[in-house]
Amino acid sequence: MNIGSAAEATNLPSKTIRYYEDIGLVKPGRADNGYRDYSDEDVHRLKFLQRSRSLGFTIEECRILLSLYDDESRASADVQTIAQEKIKKVDEKIAELQSLRATLKVLVKNCHGDQRPDCPILDDLAGRKAKSA
């Protein structure tokens, strides 16, 4: 199938599919006319990549996951380790975002939100102490 059909079948933009080919994650054949020719296996790999990326795996993690998928003698523990590391990174990001949210809530609470020009939010962003009222 051509790249447009592969894109439709995988919900990936053609540009992304070409990128995955450029970095060696998929290797479609070529038709007689020189155009890319995606097999069912290529589409399956693209769906695998799409799902992996939607779960937050990096390109390099996807490369490792694909190699494990292709290796029938793999240990599932290897795959589990990668997923556990991803969970750890997600937890760290959640903690980071919660801290960011808490900081923003304090800044918003301390802002008068009126017609005065002084603004504790801008003062904080500029690294200055808020002016006392």
N, CA, C and O atoms as a GROMACS GRO file, in nm:
protein
  532
    1MET      N    1   0.085  -0.118   0.000
    1MET     CA    2   0.000   0.000   0.000
    1MET      C    3   0.089   0.124   0.000
    1MET      O    4   0.204   0.120   0.044
    2ASN      N    5   0.035   0.232  -0.049
    2ASN     CA    6   0.113   0.356  -0.056
    2ASN      C    7   0.112   0.427   0.080
    2ASN      O    8   0.043   0.385   0.173
    3ILE      N    9   0.189   0.533   0.090
    3ILE     CA   10   0.204   0.602   0.218
    3ILE      C   11   0.073   0.665   0.265
    3ILE      O   12   0.046   0.670   0.385
    4GLY      N   13  -0.009   0.712   0.172
    4GLY     CA   14  -0.138   0.770   0.210
    4GLY      C   15  -0.228   0.667   0.275
    4GLY      O   16  -0.294   0.695   0.376
    5SER      N   17  -0.231   0.548   0.220
    5SER     CA   18  -0.312   0.441   0.277
    5SER      C   19  -0.255   0.397   0.412
    5SER      O   20  -0.330   0.369   0.505
    6ALA      N   21  -0.123   0.391   0.421
    6ALA     CA   22  -0.060   0.354   0.548
    6ALA      C   23  -0.090   0.460   0.654
    6ALA      O   24  -0.116   0.427   0.770
    7ALA      N   25  -0.088   0.586   0.614
    7ALA     CA   26  -0.119   0.695   0.707
    7ALA      C   27  -0.263   0.683   0.756
    7ALA      O   28  -0.290   0.699   0.875
    8GLU      N   29  -0.353   0.654   0.666
    8GLU     CA   30  -0.494   0.640   0.703
    8GLU      C   31  -0.514   0.520   0.796
    8GLU      O   32  -0.590   0.527   0.892
    9ALA      N   33  -0.446   0.410   0.767
    9ALA     CA   34  -0.462   0.288   0.846
    9ALA      C   35  -0.403   0.301   0.987
    9ALA      O   36  -0.443   0.229   1.078
   10THR      N   37  -0.308   0.392   1.003
   10THR     CA   38  -0.239   0.404   1.132
   10THR      C   39  -0.270   0.533   1.208
   10THR      O   40  -0.225   0.550   1.322
   11ASN      N   41  -0.345   0.622   1.146
   11ASN     CA   42  -0.372   0.754   1.206
   11ASN      C   43  -0.243   0.831   1.233
   11ASN      O   44  -0.234   0.906   1.330
   12LEU      N   45  -0.145   0.812   1.147
   12LEU     CA   46  -0.019   0.886   1.156
   12LEU      C   47  -0.006   0.974   1.032
   12LEU      O   48  -0.046   0.934   0.923
   13PRO      N   49   0.049   1.094   1.048
   13PRO     CA   50   0.074   1.177   0.930
   13PRO      C   51   0.182   1.113   0.841
   13PRO      O   52   0.272   1.045   0.891
   14SER      N   53   0.172   1.135   0.712
   14SER     CA   54   0.272   1.082   0.619
   14SER      C   55   0.413   1.129   0.657
   14SER      O   56   0.510   1.054   0.644
   15LYS      N   57   0.422   1.252   0.704
   15LYS     CA   58   0.552   1.308   0.743
   15LYS      C   59   0.614   1.225   0.857
   15LYS      O   60   0.734   1.199   0.857
   16THR      N   61   0.532   1.184   0.952
   16THR     CA   62   0.580   1.102   1.064
   16THR      C   63   0.626   0.965   1.014
   16THR      O   64   0.728   0.913   1.057
   17ILE      N   65   0.549   0.909   0.923
   17ILE     CA   66   0.586   0.778   0.867
   17ILE      C   67   0.719   0.788   0.794
   17ILE      O   68   0.804   0.700   0.807
   18ARG      N   69   0.738   0.895   0.717
   18ARG     CA   70   0.865   0.915   0.647
   18ARG      C   71   0.979   0.930   0.748
   18ARG      O   72   1.089   0.878   0.727
   19TYR      N   73   0.953   1.002   0.856
   19TYR     CA   74   1.055   1.019   0.960
   19TYR      C   75   1.092   0.884   1.021
   19TYR      O   76   1.210   0.854   1.038
   20TYR      N   77   0.992   0.803   1.053
   20TYR     CA   78   1.020   0.670   1.107
   20TYR      C   79   1.103   0.586   1.009
   20TYR      O   80   1.187   0.507   1.050
   21GLU      N   81   1.078   0.605   0.882
   21GLU     CA   82   1.160   0.535   0.783
   21GLU      C   83   1.303   0.591   0.783
   21GLU      O   84   1.399   0.515   0.780
   22ASP      N   85   1.316   0.723   0.786
   22ASP     CA   86   1.448   0.787   0.784
   22ASP      C   87   1.536   0.741   0.900
   22ASP      O   88   1.658   0.728   0.885
   23ILE      N   89   1.474   0.716   1.016
   23ILE     CA   90   1.554   0.676   1.133
   23ILE      C   91   1.556   0.524   1.150
   23ILE      O   92   1.607   0.473   1.250
   24GLY      N   93   1.502   0.453   1.053
   24GLY     CA   94   1.515   0.308   1.050
   24GLY      C   95   1.418   0.228   1.134
   24GLY      O   96   1.442   0.110   1.160
   25LEU      N   97   1.308   0.290   1.177
   25LEU     CA   98   1.210   0.215   1.256
   25LEU      C   99   1.118   0.130   1.169
   25LEU      O  100   1.067   0.027   1.214
   26VAL      N  101   1.097   0.173   1.046
   26VAL     CA  102   1.024   0.093   0.948
   26VAL      C  103   1.105   0.095   0.819
   26VAL      O  104   1.174   0.192   0.788
   27LYS      N  105   1.094  -0.013   0.745
   27LYS     CA  106   1.171  -0.024   0.620
   27LYS      C  107   1.080  -0.078   0.510
   27LYS      O  108   1.085  -0.196   0.474
   28PRO      N  109   0.995   0.012   0.455
   28PRO     CA  110   0.903  -0.035   0.351
   28PRO      C  111   0.979  -0.072   0.224
   28PRO      O  112   1.089  -0.021   0.198
   29GLY      N  113   0.918  -0.160   0.148
   29GLY     CA  114   0.975  -0.192   0.018
   29GLY      C  115   0.945  -0.081  -0.080
   29GLY      O  116   0.886   0.021  -0.045
   30ARG      N  117   0.988  -0.104  -0.202
   30ARG     CA  118   0.960  -0.007  -0.308
   30ARG      C  119   0.886  -0.076  -0.421
   30ARG      O  120   0.919  -0.188  -0.461
   31ALA      N  121   0.785  -0.010  -0.470
   31ALA     CA  122   0.710  -0.062  -0.584
   31ALA      C  123   0.793  -0.041  -0.712
   31ALA      O  124   0.896   0.027  -0.708
   32ASP      N  125   0.748  -0.097  -0.821
   32ASP     CA  126   0.819  -0.083  -0.948
   32ASP      C  127   0.836   0.063  -0.989
   32ASP      O  128   0.934   0.099  -1.055
   33ASN      N  129   0.742   0.147  -0.949
   33ASN     CA  130   0.749   0.290  -0.983
   33ASN      C  131   0.839   0.368  -0.888
   33ASN      O  132   0.856   0.488  -0.904
   34GLY      N  133   0.898   0.300  -0.788
   34GLY     CA  134   0.991   0.365  -0.694
   34GLY      C  135   0.924   0.420  -0.570
   34GLY      O  136   0.992   0.464  -0.477
   35TYR      N  137   0.792   0.417  -0.566
   35TYR     CA  138   0.721   0.466  -0.448
   35TYR      C  139   0.731   0.366  -0.334
   35TYR      O  140   0.750   0.246  -0.354
   36ARG      N  141   0.717   0.419  -0.212
   36ARG     CA  142   0.716   0.330  -0.095
   36ARG      C  143   0.598   0.234  -0.106
   36ARG      O  144   0.491   0.271  -0.152
   37ASP      N  145   0.621   0.111  -0.061
   37ASP     CA  146   0.516   0.010  -0.064
   37ASP      C  147   0.509  -0.053   0.074
   37ASP      O  148   0.593  -0.136   0.110
   38TYR      N  149   0.408  -0.015   0.151
   38TYR     CA  150   0.396  -0.061   0.290
   38TYR      C  151   0.321  -0.192   0.296
   38TYR      O  152   0.210  -0.205   0.244
   39SER      N  153   0.382  -0.290   0.360
   39SER     CA  154   0.320  -0.421   0.379
   39SER      C  155   0.231  -0.417   0.503
   39SER      O  156   0.232  -0.319   0.577
   40ASP      N  157   0.156  -0.523   0.524
   40ASP     CA  158   0.074  -0.534   0.645
   40ASP      C  159   0.164  -0.530   0.769
   40ASP      O  160   0.127  -0.472   0.871
   41GLU      N  161   0.281  -0.592   0.760
   41GLU     CA  162   0.376  -0.591   0.872
   41GLU      C  163   0.426  -0.449   0.900
   41GLU      O  164   0.441  -0.411   1.016
   42ASP      N  165   0.452  -0.371   0.795
   42ASP     CA  166   0.494  -0.231   0.814
   42ASP      C  167   0.384  -0.153   0.885
   42ASP      O  168   0.412  -0.075   0.976
   43VAL      N  169   0.260  -0.174   0.842
   43VAL     CA  170   0.147  -0.104   0.905
   43VAL      C  171   0.135  -0.146   1.051
   43VAL      O  172   0.108  -0.063   1.138
   44HIS      N  173   0.154  -0.273   1.077
   44HIS     CA  174   0.149  -0.322   1.215
   44HIS      C  175   0.257  -0.253   1.299
   44HIS      O  176   0.231  -0.211   1.412
   45ARG      N  177   0.378  -0.242   1.246
   45ARG     CA  178   0.488  -0.175   1.317
   45ARG      C  179   0.455  -0.027   1.340
   45ARG      O  180   0.484   0.028   1.447
   46LEU      N  181   0.394   0.037   1.241
   46LEU     CA  182   0.356   0.177   1.256
   46LEU      C  183   0.250   0.194   1.364
   46LEU      O  184   0.256   0.289   1.441
   47LYS      N  185   0.155   0.103   1.370
   47LYS     CA  186   0.054   0.108   1.477
   47LYS      C  187   0.120   0.086   1.613
   47LYS      O  188   0.083   0.150   1.711
   48PHE      N  189   0.216  -0.005   1.618
   48PHE     CA  190   0.292  -0.031   1.740
   48PHE      C  191   0.361   0.099   1.785
   48PHE      O  192   0.356   0.136   1.902
   49LEU      N  193   0.425   0.167   1.692
   49LEU     CA  194   0.494   0.292   1.722
   49LEU      C  195   0.395   0.400   1.766
   49LEU      O  196   0.421   0.475   1.860
   50GLN      N  197   0.283   0.408   1.697
   50GLN     CA  198   0.182   0.509   1.731
   50GLN      C  199   0.133   0.488   1.873
   50GLN      O  200   0.122   0.583   1.950
   51ARG      N  201   0.105   0.364   1.909
   51ARG     CA  202   0.056   0.334   2.044
   51ARG      C  203   0.165   0.359   2.148
   51ARG      O  204   0.139   0.416   2.254
   52SER      N  205   0.287   0.317   2.117
   52SER     CA  206   0.399   0.338   2.210
   52SER      C  207   0.422   0.487   2.235
   52SER      O  208   0.442   0.529   2.349
   53ARG      N  209   0.419   0.564   2.128
   53ARG     CA  210   0.441   0.709   2.143
   53ARG      C  211   0.326   0.772   2.221
   53ARG      O  212   0.348   0.864   2.300
   54SER      N  213   0.203   0.722   2.200
   54SER     CA  214   0.089   0.779   2.273
   54SER      C  215   0.099   0.750   2.422
   54SER      O  216   0.039   0.821   2.503
   55LEU      N  217   0.175   0.647   2.460
   55LEU     CA  218   0.198   0.616   2.601
   55LEU      C  219   0.321   0.687   2.656
   55LEU      O  220   0.359   0.666   2.771
   56GLY      N  221   0.382   0.771   2.574
   56GLY     CA  222   0.492   0.854   2.621
   56GLY      C  223   0.631   0.797   2.602
   56GLY      O  224   0.728   0.855   2.649
   57PHE      N  225   0.642   0.685   2.533
   57PHE     CA  226   0.775   0.629   2.510
   57PHE      C  227   0.850   0.715   2.409
   57PHE      O  228   0.792   0.762   2.311
   58THR      N  229   0.978   0.735   2.434
   58THR     CA  230   1.063   0.812   2.343
   58THR      C  231   1.092   0.730   2.218
   58THR      O  232   1.064   0.610   2.214
   59ILE      N  233   1.148   0.794   2.119
   59ILE     CA  234   1.186   0.723   1.997
   59ILE      C  235   1.285   0.611   2.030
   59ILE      O  236   1.271   0.499   1.980
   60GLU      N  237   1.383   0.640   2.114
   60GLU     CA  238   1.482   0.537   2.148
   60GLU      C  239   1.418   0.423   2.227
   60GLU      O  240   1.453   0.307   2.208
   61GLU      N  241   1.326   0.456   2.316
   61GLU     CA  242   1.254   0.351   2.388
   61GLU      C  243   1.171   0.266   2.291
   61GLU      O  244   1.163   0.144   2.305
   62CYS      N  245   1.110   0.332   2.192
   62CYS     CA  246   1.034   0.260   2.091
   62CYS      C  247   1.125   0.167   2.010
   62CYS      O  248   1.086   0.056   1.976
   63ARG      N  249   1.244   0.215   1.982
   63ARG     CA  250   1.340   0.132   1.908
   63ARG      C  251   1.372   0.005   1.987
   63ARG      O  252   1.378  -0.105   1.932
   64ILE      N  253   1.391   0.021   2.118
   64ILE     CA  254   1.420  -0.094   2.205
   64ILE      C  255   1.299  -0.185   2.213
   64ILE      O  256   1.312  -0.307   2.203
   65LEU      N  257   1.180  -0.127   2.231
   65LEU     CA  258   1.058  -0.207   2.239
   65LEU      C  259   1.035  -0.286   2.109
   65LEU      O  260   0.995  -0.402   2.114
   66LEU      N  261   1.059  -0.222   1.996
   66LEU     CA  262   1.044  -0.293   1.868
   66LEU      C  263   1.143  -0.408   1.857
   66LEU      O  264   1.109  -0.516   1.807
   67SER      N  265   1.265  -0.385   1.903
   67SER     CA  266   1.364  -0.493   1.894
   67SER      C  267   1.325  -0.608   1.986
   67SER      O  268   1.346  -0.725   1.953
   68LEU      N  269   1.269  -0.576   2.102
   68LEU     CA  270   1.220  -0.681   2.191
   68LEU      C  271   1.100  -0.752   2.130
   68LEU      O  272   1.087  -0.874   2.142
   69TYR      N  273   1.013  -0.677   2.066
   69TYR     CA  274   0.896  -0.736   2.001
   69TYR      C  275   0.940  -0.835   1.893
   69TYR      O  276   0.881  -0.942   1.876
   70ASP      N  277   1.044  -0.797   1.820
   70ASP     CA  278   1.094  -0.883   1.712
   70ASP      C  279   1.170  -1.005   1.762
   70ASP      O  280   1.185  -1.104   1.690
   71ASP      N  281   1.218  -0.998   1.886
   71ASP     CA  282   1.299  -1.106   1.943
   71ASP      C  283   1.209  -1.205   2.016
   71ASP      O  284   1.164  -1.179   2.128
   72GLU      N  285   1.184  -1.318   1.953
   72GLU     CA  286   1.094  -1.416   2.014
   72GLU      C  287   1.154  -1.484   2.136
   72GLU      O  288   1.083  -1.551   2.211
   73SER      N  289   1.285  -1.467   2.159
   73SER     CA  290   1.347  -1.525   2.278
   73SER      C  291   1.364  -1.420   2.388
   73SER      O  292   1.439  -1.440   2.484
   74ARG      N  293   1.295  -1.308   2.373
   74ARG     CA  294   1.304  -1.200   2.472
   74ARG      C  295   1.253  -1.247   2.608
   74ARG      O  296   1.179  -1.345   2.618
   75ALA      N  297   1.295  -1.177   2.710
   75ALA     CA  298   1.240  -1.199   2.844
   75ALA      C  299   1.138  -1.089   2.869
   75ALA      O  300   1.168  -0.971   2.851
   76SER      N  301   1.019  -1.127   2.911
   76SER     CA  302   0.917  -1.025   2.936
   76SER      C  303   0.962  -0.929   3.047
   76SER      O  304   0.915  -0.816   3.054
   77ALA      N  305   1.053  -0.976   3.132
   77ALA     CA  306   1.105  -0.889   3.238
   77ALA      C  307   1.175  -0.766   3.178
   77ALA      O  308   1.173  -0.658   3.238
   78ASP      N  309   1.238  -0.783   3.061
   78ASP     CA  310   1.304  -0.669   2.997
   78ASP      C  311   1.202  -0.563   2.956
   78ASP      O  312   1.226  -0.443   2.970
   79VAL      N  313   1.090  -0.608   2.904
   79VAL     CA  314   0.984  -0.516   2.863
   79VAL      C  315   0.923  -0.450   2.987
   79VAL      O  316   0.896  -0.330   2.988
   80GLN      N  317   0.902  -0.530   3.091
   80GLN     CA  318   0.844  -0.477   3.214
   80GLN      C  319   0.934  -0.370   3.274
   80GLN      O  320   0.885  -0.270   3.326
   81THR      N  321   1.064  -0.390   3.269
   81THR     CA  322   1.159  -0.292   3.324
   81THR      C  323   1.146  -0.158   3.252
   81THR      O  324   1.147  -0.053   3.315
   82ILE      N  325   1.133  -0.164   3.120
   82ILE     CA  326   1.117  -0.040   3.043
   82ILE      C  327   0.987   0.030   3.082
   82ILE      O  328   0.985   0.152   3.099
   83ALA      N  329   0.880  -0.046   3.096
   83ALA     CA  330   0.751   0.013   3.134
   83ALA      C  331   0.756   0.070   3.276
   83ALA      O  332   0.698   0.175   3.302
   84GLN      N  333   0.825   0.001   3.366
   84GLN     CA  334   0.837   0.051   3.504
   84GLN      C  335   0.916   0.182   3.507
   84GLN      O  336   0.884   0.274   3.583
   85GLU      N  337   1.020   0.191   3.425
   85GLU     CA  338   1.098   0.316   3.416
   85GLU      C  339   1.010   0.429   3.364
   85GLU      O  340   1.021   0.543   3.410
   86LYS      N  341   0.923   0.398   3.269
   86LYS     CA  342   0.833   0.499   3.214
   86LYS      C  343   0.736   0.545   3.321
   86LYS      O  344   0.706   0.664   3.331
   87ILE      N  345   0.685   0.452   3.402
   87ILE     CA  346   0.595   0.489   3.511
   87ILE      C  347   0.666   0.582   3.609
   87ILE      O  348   0.609   0.680   3.655
   88LYS      N  349   0.790   0.551   3.639
   88LYS     CA  350   0.869   0.635   3.730
   88LYS      C  351   0.883   0.777   3.674
   88LYS      O  352   0.868   0.874   3.748
   89LYS      N  353   0.910   0.788   3.545
   89LYS     CA  354   0.923   0.920   3.483
   89LYS      C  355   0.789   0.994   3.481
   89LYS      O  356   0.785   1.116   3.500
   90VAL      N  357   0.681   0.921   3.458
   90VAL     CA  358   0.547   0.982   3.460
   90VAL      C  359   0.517   1.033   3.601
   90VAL      O  360   0.466   1.144   3.617
   91ASP      N  361   0.548   0.953   3.702
   91ASP     CA  362   0.526   0.996   3.841
   91ASP      C  363   0.606   1.121   3.873
   91ASP      O  364   0.557   1.211   3.941
   92GLU      N  365   0.731   1.127   3.825
   92GLU     CA  366   0.814   1.245   3.848
   92GLU      C  367   0.752   1.367   3.780
   92GLU      O  368   0.751   1.476   3.837
   93LYS      N  369   0.702   1.348   3.660
   93LYS     CA  370   0.641   1.459   3.585
   93LYS      C  371   0.513   1.506   3.655
   93LYS      O  372   0.486   1.625   3.662
   94ILE      N  373   0.435   1.411   3.707
   94ILE     CA  374   0.314   1.447   3.780
   94ILE      C  375   0.350   1.530   3.904
   94ILE      O  376   0.285   1.631   3.931
   95ALA      N  377   0.451   1.489   3.977
   95ALA     CA  378   0.495   1.564   4.096
   95ALA      C  379   0.540   1.704   4.057
   95ALA      O  380   0.511   1.802   4.126
   96GLU      N  381   0.613   1.712   3.946
   96GLU     CA  382   0.659   1.841   3.895
   96GLU      C  383   0.540   1.931   3.862
   96GLU      O  384   0.538   2.049   3.899
   97LEU      N  385   0.442   1.876   3.794
   97LEU     CA  386   0.324   1.953   3.755
   97LEU      C  387   0.240   1.994   3.876
   97LEU      O  388   0.184   2.103   3.879
   98GLN      N  389   0.232   1.907   3.976
   98GLN     CA  390   0.158   1.942   4.098
   98GLN      C  391   0.227   2.056   4.171
   98GLN      O  392   0.161   2.145   4.224
   99SER      N  393   0.359   2.054   4.174
   99SER     CA  394   0.435   2.163   4.236
   99SER      C  395   0.414   2.293   4.159
   99SER      O  396   0.396   2.399   4.219
  100LEU      N  397   0.418   2.283   4.030
  100LEU     CA  398   0.395   2.400   3.944
  100LEU      C  399   0.256   2.456   3.969
  100LEU      O  400   0.238   2.577   3.981
  101ARG      N  401   0.157   2.369   3.976
  101ARG     CA  402   0.020   2.411   4.001
  101ARG      C  403   0.008   2.481   4.136
  101ARG      O  404  -0.057   2.585   4.148
  102ALA      N  405   0.070   2.424   4.238
  102ALA     CA  406   0.064   2.484   4.372
  102ALA      C  407   0.127   2.623   4.372
  102ALA      O  408   0.073   2.715   4.433
  103THR      N  409   0.239   2.638   4.305
  103THR     CA  410   0.306   2.768   4.297
  103THR      C  411   0.217   2.869   4.227
  103THR      O  412   0.202   2.983   4.272
  104LEU      N  413   0.158   2.828   4.116
  104LEU     CA  414   0.070   2.919   4.042
  104LEU      C  415  -0.052   2.957   4.125
  104LEU      O  416  -0.096   3.072   4.120
  105LYS      N  417  -0.107   2.863   4.200
  105LYS     CA  418  -0.223   2.894   4.284
  105LYS      C  419  -0.188   2.999   4.389
  105LYS      O  420  -0.267   3.090   4.415
  106VAL      N  421  -0.069   2.988   4.450
  106VAL     CA  422  -0.025   3.086   4.548
  106VAL      C  423  -0.010   3.223   4.482
  106VAL      O  424  -0.052   3.324   4.537
  107LEU      N  425   0.051   3.225   4.365
  107LEU     CA  426   0.070   3.352   4.294
  107LEU      C  427  -0.065   3.416   4.260
  107LEU      O  428  -0.083   3.536   4.279
  108VAL      N  429  -0.158   3.337   4.211
  108VAL     CA  430  -0.290   3.390   4.177
  108VAL      C  431  -0.362   3.439   4.302
  108VAL      O  432  -0.428   3.543   4.300
  109LYS      N  433  -0.349   3.364   4.411
  109LYS     CA  434  -0.415   3.404   4.537
  109LYS      C  435  -0.360   3.537   4.587
  109LYS      O  436  -0.434   3.619   4.642
  110ASN      N  437  -0.231   3.560   4.568
  110ASN     CA  438  -0.168   3.682   4.617
  110ASN      C  439  -0.186   3.802   4.523
  110ASN      O  440  -0.149   3.914   4.558
  111CYS      N  441  -0.241   3.778   4.407
  111CYS     CA  442  -0.264   3.887   4.312
  111CYS      C  443  -0.397   3.953   4.344
  111CYS      O  444  -0.497   3.886   4.366
  112HIS      N  445  -0.397   4.086   4.347
  112HIS     CA  446  -0.519   4.160   4.379
  112HIS      C  447  -0.622   4.147   4.268
  112HIS      O  448  -0.742   4.149   4.295
  113GLY      N  449  -0.577   4.135   4.144
  113GLY     CA  450  -0.672   4.121   4.033
  113GLY      C  451  -0.760   4.243   4.014
  113GLY      O  452  -0.876   4.231   3.976
  114ASP      N  453  -0.703   4.358   4.040
  114ASP     CA  454  -0.782   4.480   4.024
  114ASP      C  455  -0.715   4.572   3.922
  114ASP      O  456  -0.639   4.526   3.836
  115GLN      N  457  -0.743   4.701   3.931
  115GLN     CA  458  -0.690   4.797   3.834
  115GLN      C  459  -0.552   4.850   3.868
  115GLN      O  460  -0.493   4.926   3.792
  116ARG      N  461  -0.500   4.810   3.985
  116ARG     CA  462  -0.366   4.858   4.023
  116ARG      C  463  -0.260   4.794   3.934
  116ARG      O  464  -0.276   4.681   3.888
  117PRO      N  465  -0.150   4.866   3.909
  117PRO     CA  466  -0.046   4.812   3.821
  117PRO      C  467   0.046   4.710   3.888
  117PRO      O  468   0.108   4.628   3.821
  118ASP      N  469   0.056   4.715   4.023
  118ASP     CA  470   0.146   4.620   4.088
  118ASP      C  471   0.087   4.479   4.080
  118ASP      O  472  -0.032   4.458   4.098
  119CYS      N  473   0.176   4.384   4.051
  119CYS     CA  474   0.129   4.248   4.028
  119CYS      C  475   0.230   4.149   4.085
  119CYS      O  476   0.342   4.137   4.034
  120PRO      N  477   0.192   4.077   4.190
  120PRO     CA  478   0.283   3.981   4.250
  120PRO      C  479   0.324   3.868   4.153
  120PRO      O  480   0.432   3.810   4.167
  121ILE      N  481   0.238   3.838   4.058
  121ILE     CA  482   0.272   3.734   3.961
  121ILE      C  483   0.390   3.780   3.876
  121ILE      O  484   0.489   3.708   3.860
  122LEU      N  485   0.379   3.901   3.821
  122LEU     CA  486   0.488   3.954   3.740
  122LEU      C  487   0.614   3.975   3.823
  122LEU      O  488   0.725   3.951   3.775
  123ASP      N  489   0.597   4.021   3.947
  123ASP     CA  490   0.712   4.038   4.035
  123ASP      C  491   0.785   3.906   4.055
  123ASP      O  492   0.907   3.900   4.049
  124ASP      N  493   0.709   3.799   4.078
  124ASP     CA  494   0.770   3.668   4.098
  124ASP      C  495   0.842   3.621   3.971
  124ASP      O  496   0.953   3.570   3.978
  125LEU      N  497   0.777   3.640   3.856
  125LEU     CA  498   0.839   3.599   3.730
  125LEU      C  499   0.968   3.675   3.704
  125LEU      O  500   1.062   3.623   3.645
  126ALA      N  501   0.972   3.802   3.751
  126ALA     CA  502   1.090   3.885   3.732
  126ALA      C  503   1.195   3.860   3.842
  126ALA      O  504   1.305   3.915   3.837
  127GLY      N  505   1.160   3.776   3.939
  127GLY     CA  506   1.254   3.746   4.047
  127GLY      C  507   1.262   3.856   4.151
  127GLY      O  508   1.363   3.868   4.221
  128ARG      N  509   1.158   3.935   4.162
  128ARG     CA  510   1.155   4.043   4.261
  128ARG      C  511   1.056   4.011   4.370
  128ARG      O  512   0.958   3.940   4.347
  129LYS      N  513   1.081   4.063   4.487
  129LYS     CA  514   0.986   4.049   4.597
  129LYS      C  515   0.863   4.134   4.566
  129LYS      O  516   0.875   4.243   4.511
  130ALA      N  517   0.747   4.083   4.600
  130ALA     CA  518   0.623   4.158   4.580
  130ALA      C  519   0.625   4.282   4.669
  130ALA      O  520   0.674   4.278   4.781
  131LYS      N  521   0.571   4.392   4.617
  131LYS     CA  522   0.563   4.514   4.696
  131LYS      C  523   0.459   4.497   4.806
  131LYS      O  524   0.351   4.441   4.782
  132SER      N  525   0.491   4.544   4.923
  132SER     CA  526   0.394   4.529   5.032
  132SER      C  527   0.286   4.634   5.017
  132SER      O  528   0.311   4.747   4.976
  133ALA      N  529   0.163   4.592   5.051
  133ALA     CA  530   0.046   4.679   5.032
  133ALA      C  531   0.026   4.768   5.150
  133ALA      O  532  -0.068   4.848   5.151
   0.00000   0.00000   0.00000
